Amino acid sequence: MQTNTVPTLSISMQPELMEFLEKNIWHDELIPSQLVINNHSFDIGISYRGNHTRKLRKKSYKIDFGTYNEEFLGREIHINAEYCDPSFIRNKLSFDFFKQIGINSPDCRYVLIEINGRSSGIYLQLESVDDYFLQKRQLSYGPIYYATNHQTNFSLLTTKGEPKSSLISGYLRKIGNVEDDSDLEKLIIKVNTIPRNEFGKEIVKYLDVKKYLIWLCGVICTQNYDAFIQNYALYRNGESGLYEMIPWDFDATFGRDWNGGVMKFNRVPIEGFNTLTARLLDVKEFRVQYRILLEEILENYFTVSDFEPRIINLHKLLRPYIALDPYKKDAIDLFDKEQEFILQFILNRNQYLRDHLKDLE
């Protein structure tokens, strides 16, 4: 829960290590540093994070504490620059929305970052999806994979239609072992090879279908184009043995793409895409279930009246910090216009989806 104050994380590292990091943006090994918050000091390792974001002026970071940290309730955190999102709130809005509709999502809060005494501006601190993520939610231990690129489309083929070099290409195993890789390969094979007339009764042995459909509703409403082929974590529940989707990287939502450009409200169809989604919605029972879930969400959660007070409050909280951010202050006028932009998107997207519920009959 975001409070009315934004804490400051003061990071210090040796100047030569800072210079090395700035010159080697693809270096993933952790740089030894120190973090101070509320007069508490911690030894940390820090590196840049993300893919295209590493090329931007304001970069994002991963911070690793080595062991469980009481202050941050985890072993590592992600510090997102949100540089391409002119509103600075799309990720948080999305994760809070997913929680509302019943999907486990990372906790997040806004923080100020100082590095070697110099302000880097305001960031979004994200919880890592790992074993501590599971413990906090009293979820049974199970393997977790990050879908790191567009190869994670639940298909036997790449997005270019070519055979994959590995069925689990693009998946980064966060928690688990080599045996879990085989289980993930099995899931992808099953998604692609179960006969059509058996798919409905067989896929439920591998996938929590209802949770997938709720996740699909969230993606469809927020219109995260990339979420079908990346931008998610995949968790196999240790108790049920079924796979579940966890949203990740949802800044390219609510009418803007991953570069911050405008994405029209009708860009992603109501059926979504990727092999798994297509096969699920090919089953009448699942298609009807998806329609009922989506209709309820459009009526009760994805509405202007529900989002407007949150958007106003976040804008009010962030504006003083955006105005002082060395990387964002020149775009303050655009930041001020984003409230109306997002609310108009919600209104248009909601109506578009309502108009196309008939497509699910």
Contacts in CASP RR format, 6 or more apart in sequence:
PFRMAT RR
TARGET T0000
AUTHOR 0000-0000-0000
METHOD contacts of the structure
MODEL  1
MQTNTVPTLSISMQPELMEFLEKNIWHDELIPSQLVINNHSFDIGISYRG
NHTRKLRKKSYKIDFGTYNEEFLGREIHINAEYCDPSFIRNKLSFDFFKQ
IGINSPDCRYVLIEINGRSSGIYLQLESVDDYFLQKRQLSYGPIYYATNH
QTNFSLLTTKGEPKSSLISGYLRKIGNVEDDSDLEKLIIKVNTIPRNEFG
KEIVKYLDVKKYLIWLCGVICTQNYDAFIQNYALYRNGESGLYEMIPWDF
DATFGRDWNGGVMKFNRVPIEGFNTLTARLLDVKEFRVQYRILLEEILEN
YFTVSDFEPRIINLHKLLRPYIALDPYKKDAIDLFDKEQEFILQFILNRN
QYLRDHLKDLE
1 109 0 8 1.000
2 92 0 8 1.000
2 109 0 8 1.000
2 110 0 8 1.000
2 314 0 8 1.000
2 317 0 8 1.000
3 109 0 8 1.000
4 317 0 8 1.000
6 110 0 8 1.000
6 111 0 8 1.000
6 112 0 8 1.000
6 122 0 8 1.000
6 317 0 8 1.000
6 321 0 8 1.000
7 37 0 8 1.000
7 38 0 8 1.000
7 109 0 8 1.000
7 111 0 8 1.000
7 112 0 8 1.000
8 37 0 8 1.000
8 111 0 8 1.000
8 112 0 8 1.000
8 113 0 8 1.000
8 114 0 8 1.000
9 35 0 8 1.000
9 36 0 8 1.000
9 37 0 8 1.000
9 79 0 8 1.000
9 111 0 8 1.000
9 112 0 8 1.000
9 113 0 8 1.000
9 114 0 8 1.000
9 125 0 8 1.000
10 35 0 8 1.000
10 36 0 8 1.000
10 37 0 8 1.000
10 114 0 8 1.000
10 117 0 8 1.000
11 33 0 8 1.000
11 34 0 8 1.000
11 35 0 8 1.000
11 36 0 8 1.000
11 44 0 8 1.000
11 46 0 8 1.000
11 63 0 8 1.000
11 113 0 8 1.000
11 114 0 8 1.000
11 115 0 8 1.000
11 116 0 8 1.000
12 33 0 8 1.000
12 34 0 8 1.000
12 36 0 8 1.000
12 115 0 8 1.000
12 116 0 8 1.000
12 117 0 8 1.000
13 21 0 8 1.000
13 31 0 8 1.000
13 32 0 8 1.000
13 33 0 8 1.000
13 34 0 8 1.000
13 46 0 8 1.000
13 115 0 8 1.000
13 116 0 8 1.000
15 116 0 8 1.000
17 31 0 8 1.000
17 32 0 8 1.000
17 33 0 8 1.000
18 31 0 8 1.000
18 115 0 8 1.000
18 116 0 8 1.000
20 27 0 8 1.000
20 31 0 8 1.000
21 27 0 8 1.000
21 31 0 8 1.000
21 46 0 8 1.000
21 47 0 8 1.000
21 48 0 8 1.000
25 48 0 8 1.000
25 54 0 8 1.000
25 55 0 8 1.000
25 59 0 8 1.000
26 48 0 8 1.000
26 54 0 8 1.000
27 47 0 8 1.000
27 48 0 8 1.000
28 47 0 8 1.000
29 47 0 8 1.000
30 44 0 8 1.000
30 45 0 8 1.000
30 46 0 8 1.000
30 47 0 8 1.000
30 62 0 8 1.000
30 64 0 8 1.000
31 45 0 8 1.000
31 46 0 8 1.000
31 47 0 8 1.000
32 43 0 8 1.000
32 44 0 8 1.000
32 45 0 8 1.000
33 43 0 8 1.000
33 44 0 8 1.000
33 45 0 8 1.000
33 46 0 8 1.000
34 41 0 8 1.000
34 42 0 8 1.000
34 43 0 8 1.000
34 44 0 8 1.000
35 41 0 8 1.000
35 42 0 8 1.000
35 44 0 8 1.000
35 63 0 8 1.000
36 42 0 8 1.000
37 71 0 8 1.000
38 71 0 8 1.000
40 71 0 8 1.000
42 65 0 8 1.000
42 69 0 8 1.000
42 71 0 8 1.000
43 65 0 8 1.000
44 63 0 8 1.000
44 64 0 8 1.000
44 65 0 8 1.000
44 66 0 8 1.000
45 63 0 8 1.000
45 64 0 8 1.000
45 65 0 8 1.000
45 66 0 8 1.000
46 61 0 8 1.000
46 62 0 8 1.000
46 63 0 8 1.000
46 64 0 8 1.000
47 61 0 8 1.000
47 62 0 8 1.000
48 54 0 8 1.000
48 59 0 8 1.000
48 60 0 8 1.000
48 61 0 8 1.000
48 62 0 8 1.000
49 60 0 8 1.000
49 61 0 8 1.000
49 62 0 8 1.000
49 78 0 8 1.000
49 79 0 8 1.000
50 60 0 8 1.000
51 148 0 8 1.000
51 149 0 8 1.000
52 258 0 8 1.000
53 59 0 8 1.000
53 60 0 8 1.000
53 81 0 8 1.000
53 83 0 8 1.000
53 84 0 8 1.000
54 60 0 8 1.000
56 81 0 8 1.000
56 83 0 8 1.000
56 84 0 8 1.000
57 83 0 8 1.000
57 327 0 8 1.000
58 81 0 8 1.000
58 83 0 8 1.000
58 120 0 8 1.000
58 121 0 8 1.000
58 327 0 8 1.000
58 328 0 8 1.000
59 81 0 8 1.000
60 78 0 8 1.000
60 79 0 8 1.000
60 80 0 8 1.000
60 81 0 8 1.000
60 83 0 8 1.000
60 123 0 8 1.000
61 78 0 8 1.000
61 79 0 8 1.000
61 113 0 8 1.000
62 76 0 8 1.000
62 77 0 8 1.000
62 78 0 8 1.000
62 79 0 8 1.000
63 76 0 8 1.000
63 77 0 8 1.000
63 78 0 8 1.000
63 79 0 8 1.000
64 75 0 8 1.000
64 76 0 8 1.000
65 72 0 8 1.000
65 74 0 8 1.000
65 75 0 8 1.000
65 76 0 8 1.000
66 75 0 8 1.000
66 76 0 8 1.000
67 75 0 8 1.000
68 74 0 8 1.000
68 75 0 8 1.000
68 132 0 8 1.000
69 75 0 8 1.000
73 127 0 8 1.000
73 132 0 8 1.000
73 136 0 8 1.000
74 127 0 8 1.000
74 128 0 8 1.000
74 130 0 8 1.000
74 132 0 8 1.000
75 128 0 8 1.000
75 130 0 8 1.000
75 132 0 8 1.000
76 128 0 8 1.000
76 130 0 8 1.000
77 125 0 8 1.000
77 126 0 8 1.000
77 127 0 8 1.000
77 128 0 8 1.000
78 125 0 8 1.000
78 126 0 8 1.000
78 127 0 8 1.000
78 128 0 8 1.000
79 111 0 8 1.000
79 113 0 8 1.000
79 123 0 8 1.000
79 124 0 8 1.000
79 125 0 8 1.000
79 126 0 8 1.000
80 91 0 8 1.000
80 123 0 8 1.000
80 124 0 8 1.000
80 125 0 8 1.000
80 126 0 8 1.000
80 251 0 8 1.000
81 123 0 8 1.000
81 327 0 8 1.000
82 88 0 8 1.000
82 90 0 8 1.000
82 91 0 8 1.000
82 123 0 8 1.000
82 124 0 8 1.000
82 251 0 8 1.000
83 327 0 8 1.000
83 328 0 8 1.000
84 251 0 8 1.000
84 252 0 8 1.000
84 256 0 8 1.000
84 258 0 8 1.000
84 259 0 8 1.000
84 260 0 8 1.000
85 91 0 8 1.000
85 251 0 8 1.000
85 252 0 8 1.000
85 256 0 8 1.000
85 260 0 8 1.000
86 256 0 8 1.000
86 260 0 8 1.000
86 331 0 8 1.000
86 334 0 8 1.000
86 335 0 8 1.000
86 338 0 8 1.000
87 254 0 8 1.000
87 315 0 8 1.000
87 335 0 8 1.000
87 338 0 8 1.000
87 339 0 8 1.000
87 341 0 8 1.000
87 342 0 8 1.000
88 122 0 8 1.000
88 124 0 8 1.000
88 318 0 8 1.000
88 322 0 8 1.000
88 328 0 8 1.000
88 335 0 8 1.000
89 311 0 8 1.000
89 314 0 8 1.000
89 315 0 8 1.000
89 318 0 8 1.000
89 338 0 8 1.000
89 342 0 8 1.000
90 250 0 8 1.000
90 251 0 8 1.000
90 252 0 8 1.000
90 253 0 8 1.000
90 254 0 8 1.000
90 256 0 8 1.000
90 342 0 8 1.000
91 108 0 8 1.000
91 124 0 8 1.000
91 126 0 8 1.000
91 249 0 8 1.000
91 250 0 8 1.000
91 251 0 8 1.000
91 253 0 8 1.000
92 108 0 8 1.000
92 110 0 8 1.000
92 124 0 8 1.000
92 314 0 8 1.000
93 222 0 8 1.000
93 253 0 8 1.000
93 254 0 8 1.000
93 307 0 8 1.000
93 310 0 8 1.000
93 311 0 8 1.000
93 314 0 8 1.000
93 342 0 8 1.000
94 105 0 8 1.000
94 222 0 8 1.000
94 224 0 8 1.000
94 247 0 8 1.000
94 250 0 8 1.000
94 253 0 8 1.000
94 254 0 8 1.000
95 105 0 8 1.000
95 106 0 8 1.000
95 107 0 8 1.000
95 108 0 8 1.000
95 247 0 8 1.000
95 250 0 8 1.000
96 105 0 8 1.000
96 310 0 8 1.000
97 218 0 8 1.000
97 221 0 8 1.000
97 222 0 8 1.000
97 301 0 8 1.000
97 302 0 8 1.000
98 104 0 8 1.000
98 105 0 8 1.000
98 215 0 8 1.000
98 218 0 8 1.000
98 247 0 8 1.000
99 105 0 8 1.000
100 301 0 8 1.000
101 214 0 8 1.000
101 217 0 8 1.000
101 218 0 8 1.000
101 297 0 8 1.000
101 301 0 8 1.000
102 214 0 8 1.000
103 211 0 8 1.000
103 214 0 8 1.000
103 215 0 8 1.000
103 218 0 8 1.000
103 245 0 8 1.000
103 246 0 8 1.000
103 247 0 8 1.000
104 133 0 8 1.000
104 137 0 8 1.000
104 139 0 8 1.000
104 244 0 8 1.000
104 246 0 8 1.000
105 246 0 8 1.000
105 247 0 8 1.000
106 126 0 8 1.000
106 127 0 8 1.000
106 128 0 8 1.000
106 129 0 8 1.000
106 133 0 8 1.000
106 246 0 8 1.000
106 247 0 8 1.000
106 248 0 8 1.000
107 126 0 8 1.000
107 127 0 8 1.000
108 124 0 8 1.000
108 125 0 8 1.000
108 126 0 8 1.000
108 127 0 8 1.000
109 124 0 8 1.000
109 125 0 8 1.000
110 122 0 8 1.000
110 123 0 8 1.000
110 124 0 8 1.000
110 125 0 8 1.000
110 317 0 8 1.000
110 318 0 8 1.000
110 321 0 8 1.000
111 122 0 8 1.000
111 123 0 8 1.000
111 124 0 8 1.000
111 125 0 8 1.000
112 119 0 8 1.000
112 121 0 8 1.000
112 122 0 8 1.000
112 123 0 8 1.000
112 321 0 8 1.000
113 119 0 8 1.000
113 120 0 8 1.000
113 121 0 8 1.000
113 122 0 8 1.000
113 123 0 8 1.000
114 120 0 8 1.000
119 324 0 8 1.000
119 325 0 8 1.000
119 326 0 8 1.000
120 326 0 8 1.000
120 327 0 8 1.000
121 321 0 8 1.000
121 324 0 8 1.000
121 325 0 8 1.000
121 326 0 8 1.000
121 327 0 8 1.000
121 328 0 8 1.000
122 318 0 8 1.000
122 321 0 8 1.000
122 322 0 8 1.000
122 325 0 8 1.000
122 328 0 8 1.000
127 133 0 8 1.000
128 174 0 8 1.000
129 144 0 8 1.000
129 146 0 8 1.000
129 174 0 8 1.000
129 233 0 8 1.000
129 235 0 8 1.000
129 246 0 8 1.000
129 248 0 8 1.000
130 144 0 8 1.000
130 174 0 8 1.000
130 175 0 8 1.000
131 141 0 8 1.000
131 144 0 8 1.000
131 175 0 8 1.000
133 139 0 8 1.000
133 144 0 8 1.000
134 140 0 8 1.000
134 141 0 8 1.000
134 142 0 8 1.000
134 144 0 8 1.000
134 175 0 8 1.000
134 235 0 8 1.000
139 235 0 8 1.000
139 237 0 8 1.000
140 237 0 8 1.000
140 238 0 8 1.000
140 239 0 8 1.000
141 175 0 8 1.000
141 238 0 8 1.000
142 175 0 8 1.000
142 176 0 8 1.000
142 180 0 8 1.000
142 235 0 8 1.000
142 236 0 8 1.000
142 237 0 8 1.000
142 238 0 8 1.000
143 173 0 8 1.000
143 175 0 8 1.000
143 176 0 8 1.000
143 177 0 8 1.000
143 180 0 8 1.000
143 183 0 8 1.000
143 184 0 8 1.000
143 235 0 8 1.000
143 236 0 8 1.000
144 173 0 8 1.000
144 174 0 8 1.000
144 175 0 8 1.000
144 176 0 8 1.000
144 233 0 8 1.000
144 234 0 8 1.000
144 235 0 8 1.000
144 246 0 8 1.000
145 168 0 8 1.000
145 171 0 8 1.000
145 172 0 8 1.000
145 173 0 8 1.000
145 174 0 8 1.000
145 184 0 8 1.000
145 233 0 8 1.000
145 234 0 8 1.000
145 235 0 8 1.000
146 171 0 8 1.000
146 172 0 8 1.000
146 174 0 8 1.000
146 233 0 8 1.000
146 248 0 8 1.000
147 170 0 8 1.000
147 171 0 8 1.000
147 229 0 8 1.000
147 230 0 8 1.000
147 231 0 8 1.000
147 232 0 8 1.000
147 233 0 8 1.000
147 234 0 8 1.000
147 248 0 8 1.000
148 170 0 8 1.000
148 171 0 8 1.000
148 172 0 8 1.000
148 230 0 8 1.000
149 170 0 8 1.000
149 230 0 8 1.000
150 158 0 8 1.000
150 159 0 8 1.000
150 226 0 8 1.000
150 229 0 8 1.000
150 230 0 8 1.000
151 158 0 8 1.000
151 159 0 8 1.000
151 164 0 8 1.000
151 169 0 8 1.000
151 170 0 8 1.000
151 229 0 8 1.000
151 230 0 8 1.000
152 169 0 8 1.000
152 170 0 8 1.000
152 171 0 8 1.000
152 229 0 8 1.000
152 230 0 8 1.000
152 232 0 8 1.000
153 159 0 8 1.000
153 228 0 8 1.000
153 229 0 8 1.000
153 274 0 8 1.000
153 275 0 8 1.000
154 188 0 8 1.000
154 191 0 8 1.000
154 192 0 8 1.000
154 274 0 8 1.000
154 275 0 8 1.000
154 276 0 8 1.000
154 277 0 8 1.000
155 164 0 8 1.000
155 188 0 8 1.000
155 192 0 8 1.000
155 274 0 8 1.000
155 275 0 8 1.000
156 163 0 8 1.000
156 164 0 8 1.000
156 167 0 8 1.000
156 188 0 8 1.000
156 189 0 8 1.000
156 192 0 8 1.000
157 163 0 8 1.000
157 164 0 8 1.000
158 164 0 8 1.000
159 229 0 8 1.000
167 184 0 8 1.000
167 185 0 8 1.000
167 188 0 8 1.000
167 189 0 8 1.000
168 181 0 8 1.000
168 184 0 8 1.000
168 185 0 8 1.000
168 188 0 8 1.000
170 230 0 8 1.000
171 184 0 8 1.000
171 234 0 8 1.000
173 180 0 8 1.000
173 181 0 8 1.000
174 233 0 8 1.000
180 236 0 8 1.000
183 236 0 8 1.000
184 234 0 8 1.000
184 236 0 8 1.000
186 206 0 8 1.000
187 206 0 8 1.000
187 207 0 8 1.000
187 243 0 8 1.000
190 202 0 8 1.000
190 203 0 8 1.000
190 206 0 8 1.000
191 203 0 8 1.000
191 206 0 8 1.000
191 275 0 8 1.000
191 276 0 8 1.000
191 279 0 8 1.000
192 275 0 8 1.000
194 200 0 8 1.000
194 202 0 8 1.000
194 203 0 8 1.000
194 279 0 8 1.000
196 282 0 8 1.000
199 279 0 8 1.000
199 282 0 8 1.000
199 283 0 8 1.000
200 283 0 8 1.000
200 285 0 8 1.000
200 286 0 8 1.000
203 209 0 8 1.000
203 279 0 8 1.000
203 280 0 8 1.000
204 242 0 8 1.000
206 242 0 8 1.000
206 243 0 8 1.000
207 242 0 8 1.000
207 243 0 8 1.000
207 276 0 8 1.000
208 237 0 8 1.000
208 240 0 8 1.000
208 242 0 8 1.000
208 243 0 8 1.000
208 244 0 8 1.000
209 280 0 8 1.000
209 286 0 8 1.000
209 289 0 8 1.000
210 289 0 8 1.000
211 244 0 8 1.000
211 245 0 8 1.000
212 244 0 8 1.000
212 245 0 8 1.000
212 276 0 8 1.000
212 280 0 8 1.000
213 280 0 8 1.000
213 286 0 8 1.000
213 289 0 8 1.000
213 290 0 8 1.000
213 293 0 8 1.000
214 293 0 8 1.000
215 232 0 8 1.000
215 244 0 8 1.000
215 245 0 8 1.000
215 247 0 8 1.000
216 272 0 8 1.000
216 277 0 8 1.000
216 290 0 8 1.000
217 290 0 8 1.000
217 293 0 8 1.000
217 294 0 8 1.000
217 297 0 8 1.000
218 247 0 8 1.000
218 297 0 8 1.000
218 302 0 8 1.000
219 227 0 8 1.000
219 228 0 8 1.000
219 247 0 8 1.000
219 272 0 8 1.000
220 268 0 8 1.000
220 270 0 8 1.000
220 272 0 8 1.000
220 294 0 8 1.000
220 353 0 8 1.000
221 294 0 8 1.000
221 297 0 8 1.000
221 298 0 8 1.000
221 302 0 8 1.000
221 349 0 8 1.000
221 350 0 8 1.000
221 353 0 8 1.000
222 250 0 8 1.000
222 253 0 8 1.000
222 254 0 8 1.000
223 253 0 8 1.000
223 254 0 8 1.000
223 255 0 8 1.000
223 263 0 8 1.000
223 265 0 8 1.000
223 267 0 8 1.000
223 268 0 8 1.000
223 345 0 8 1.000
223 349 0 8 1.000
224 231 0 8 1.000
224 247 0 8 1.000
224 250 0 8 1.000
224 252 0 8 1.000
224 253 0 8 1.000
225 252 0 8 1.000
225 257 0 8 1.000
225 263 0 8 1.000
225 267 0 8 1.000
225 268 0 8 1.000
226 249 0 8 1.000
226 252 0 8 1.000
226 258 0 8 1.000
227 247 0 8 1.000
227 250 0 8 1.000
228 272 0 8 1.000
228 273 0 8 1.000
228 274 0 8 1.000
228 277 0 8 1.000
229 274 0 8 1.000
230 249 0 8 1.000
231 247 0 8 1.000
231 248 0 8 1.000
231 249 0 8 1.000
231 250 0 8 1.000
232 245 0 8 1.000
232 246 0 8 1.000
232 247 0 8 1.000
232 248 0 8 1.000
233 245 0 8 1.000
233 246 0 8 1.000
233 247 0 8 1.000
233 248 0 8 1.000
234 243 0 8 1.000
234 244 0 8 1.000
234 245 0 8 1.000
234 246 0 8 1.000
235 243 0 8 1.000
235 244 0 8 1.000
235 245 0 8 1.000
235 246 0 8 1.000
236 242 0 8 1.000
236 243 0 8 1.000
236 244 0 8 1.000
237 243 0 8 1.000
237 244 0 8 1.000
251 258 0 8 1.000
252 258 0 8 1.000
252 260 0 8 1.000
252 263 0 8 1.000
254 342 0 8 1.000
254 345 0 8 1.000
254 346 0 8 1.000
255 262 0 8 1.000
255 263 0 8 1.000
255 264 0 8 1.000
255 265 0 8 1.000
255 267 0 8 1.000
255 341 0 8 1.000
255 342 0 8 1.000
255 345 0 8 1.000
255 349 0 8 1.000
256 262 0 8 1.000
256 263 0 8 1.000
257 263 0 8 1.000
265 345 0 8 1.000
265 348 0 8 1.000
265 349 0 8 1.000
265 352 0 8 1.000
266 352 0 8 1.000
269 356 0 8 1.000
269 359 0 8 1.000
270 294 0 8 1.000
270 353 0 8 1.000
270 356 0 8 1.000
270 357 0 8 1.000
270 359 0 8 1.000
270 360 0 8 1.000
271 277 0 8 1.000
271 278 0 8 1.000
271 281 0 8 1.000
271 359 0 8 1.000
271 360 0 8 1.000
280 286 0 8 1.000
280 287 0 8 1.000
280 290 0 8 1.000
281 287 0 8 1.000
281 290 0 8 1.000
281 360 0 8 1.000
287 360 0 8 1.000
288 360 0 8 1.000
290 360 0 8 1.000
291 357 0 8 1.000
291 360 0 8 1.000
291 361 0 8 1.000
294 353 0 8 1.000
294 357 0 8 1.000
294 360 0 8 1.000
295 354 0 8 1.000
295 357 0 8 1.000
298 350 0 8 1.000
298 353 0 8 1.000
298 354 0 8 1.000
300 306 0 8 1.000
302 346 0 8 1.000
302 349 0 8 1.000
302 350 0 8 1.000
303 346 0 8 1.000
303 350 0 8 1.000
304 343 0 8 1.000
304 346 0 8 1.000
304 347 0 8 1.000
304 350 0 8 1.000
307 342 0 8 1.000
307 343 0 8 1.000
307 346 0 8 1.000
308 343 0 8 1.000
311 339 0 8 1.000
311 342 0 8 1.000
311 343 0 8 1.000
312 339 0 8 1.000
315 335 0 8 1.000
315 336 0 8 1.000
315 338 0 8 1.000
315 339 0 8 1.000
318 335 0 8 1.000
319 332 0 8 1.000
319 335 0 8 1.000
319 336 0 8 1.000
322 328 0 8 1.000
322 329 0 8 1.000
322 332 0 8 1.000
322 335 0 8 1.000
323 329 0 8 1.000
323 332 0 8 1.000
328 335 0 8 1.000
END
